[in-house]
Amino acid sequence: MIGTKIIELEEVAIRFSGDSGDGMQLTGALFSDTSALFGNDISTFPDYPSEIRAPQGTIGGISGFQVQFGKGRITTPGDFAHVLVAMNPAAVKANANFMRPGGTIFYDVDSFTQKNFDKAKLKTSDPFEECNLQDYFKVAVPITSMTREALKDLDIDNKSILRSKNMFALGLICWVFSRPLDYIEKFIKRKFAKSPVVVETNLRVLHAGWNYGLTLEHLTPRYIVHPAEIEKGTYRNINGNLATAWGLLAASKKAGLDLFIGSYPITPATEILQALADRKDLGVKSFQAEDEIAGICTAIGASFAGKLAVTTTSGPGFALKSEALGLSVMAELPLVVVNVQRGGPSTGLPTKTEQSDLLQTLYGRNGESPLVVIAASTPSDCFHYAFTAAKIALERMVPVVLLTDGFLGNGSEPWKIPLFSELPSITPRIATDPATFKPYSRDEKTLAREWAFPGMDGYQHRIGGLEKDAAGNVSHDPMNHQRMTDIRETKVNRVVDMIPDIEVDGDQQGDLLVVGWGGTFGYVDGAVRELKDKGVKIGLAHFNYIRPLPANTKEVFSRFKKIVVCELNLGQFVGYLRDKVPGFKYHQYNKVQGLPFTMQELVENFEKLLEEK
């Protein structure tokens, strides 16, 4: 290819950005899937506004999608983008701080008009100079006019023409990064099978973008990122919400129980409800409730009736479920509650990520109301922790809250699909002998009560929110209440025998232990690996089991001179650790911006902490 400079890279981060109606989420997702099928490891970060449709061309209406892909291990979407695809001036302004120095910017020059400069509140007609992006390689591409040219002989309206310009950008970037178009072509034909005109429109523009790349040979380099060396198996690209849904499905089949989900739609958790509602073929019964309270109450009713019961929500919806969650604690019914955390308080930042529901999850109910709390770390391991949440709930007769967040729920990565036979067994605590059954008689080791439900002859019993004695009779006896409260607390604590010890990545002892939990894993892991490569004695203890904590937590903490806890809130987990694992000085690093950490800020903080005497 004469005249084309070919550059080989280990990893690349690309950010697609434009108006909410420009199709950047679809563009980014298709490019990500294509890269995953090519054999790259990937990590994605969809970033979109909470407004249904902010005014076109404004900063508030900008929707972005960042993907990092490479030939090695990829754990984050990247701190900063090597390449920005900007569909208008507002996209340039909105992403100026997310660009890697010396990066490349492809932009739709047709949209760089005075009208759009004004909408983006730019003071000049040069957004690159105004946003301090002078030292970047900039490629002006007439995306809008080239899209019109590709479709000039088709009888379609102007709105349909403009709606397809994201395919031009996708085709161009696929050429620049040597991505094949096969998967995208099949996707378009399948998705729009009922509309041949839409198929023809998108395919034409996609190939127009690819072919335009050929004309840029002398203007821009072409990049090659070789496939990663990965373990053999069947893989697919999956986001955290879908992985959560599938983990719950797998658990229902392992347990031999139908799955019931009662939920109210809420960003960013709705996709779990949608994914499960689609699986009636697997026995799923779904109910879209009129509100959050109805959602959890129907799930509790389904649990009473002998189903694997699930309810899903996000921050403010989780608050509304708190009273009924206390009912499931008192009735000791198995229940899985998935909280896909988002920025708060109140309705807060519906489309942005945060970890600020932890204390609400641990303590946000009236009375002594203990339950199990676990948290997923990556989009793909949402499958494992959803499965585990169901296993704990069904075998120990407790409600379990699974915490994910917007970053995990919407983000995606390759996932090796496990064999069903490889998954652990699940044995629900279903009663077997009516002659000895008492609703609150328990297994001596686990303290889990037996589970009997309507239709089981000879197991009639009373259950509800009032305190009971062992026989199921309502009791106001002070000593009985003390005894039952202690039992419920101890039962949750004994779940520790079901969970693994916390493992330290990196050095097993040394100068600094980095502590994280949940969805921050990729960034803290990357920062720890970077400092370890520099010779720092550093380790990472990343927690997935919050209540109860792993049995060896204190012993692990004792091996390091300093401990720093990193979380996307003002210090909720670190406060919990000070209570449950006292005797250590806990440093903390916190961020509440609706954004994940960056590796750079973590490394800088860790280095500063190590320098302190």
Secondary structure, 3 states (H helix, E strand, C coil): CCCCCEEECCEEEEEEEEEHHHCHHHHHHHHHHHHHHHCCEEEEEEECCCCCCCCCCCHHHEEEEEEEEECCCCCCCCCCEEEEEECCHHHHHHHHHHEEEEEEEEEEHHHCCHHHHHHCCCCCCCHHHHCCCCCCEEEEECHHHHHHHHCCCCCCCHHHHHHCHHHHHHHHHHHHCCCCCHHHHHHHHHHCCCCHHHHHHHHHHHHHHHHHHHHCCCCCCEEECCCCCCCCCCEEEEEHHHHHHHHHHHHHHHHCCCEEEEECCCCCCHHHHHHHHCCHHHCCEEEECCCHHHHHHHHHHHHHCCCEEEEEECHHHHHHCHHHHHHHHHHCCCEEEEEEECECCCCCECCCCCCCCHHHHHHCCCCCCCCEEEECCCCCCHHHHHHHHHHHHHHHCCEEEEEEEHHHHHCEEEEECCCHHHCCCCCCCECCCCCCCCCCCECCCCCCECECCCCCCCCCCCCCCCCECCCCCECCCHHHHHHHHHHHHHHHHHHHHHCCCCCEEECCCEEEEEEEEHHHHHHHHHHHHHHHHCCCCEEEEEECEEECCCCCHHHHHCCEEEEEEEECCCCHHHHHHHHHCCCCCEEEEECCCCCCCCHHHHHHHHHHHHHCC
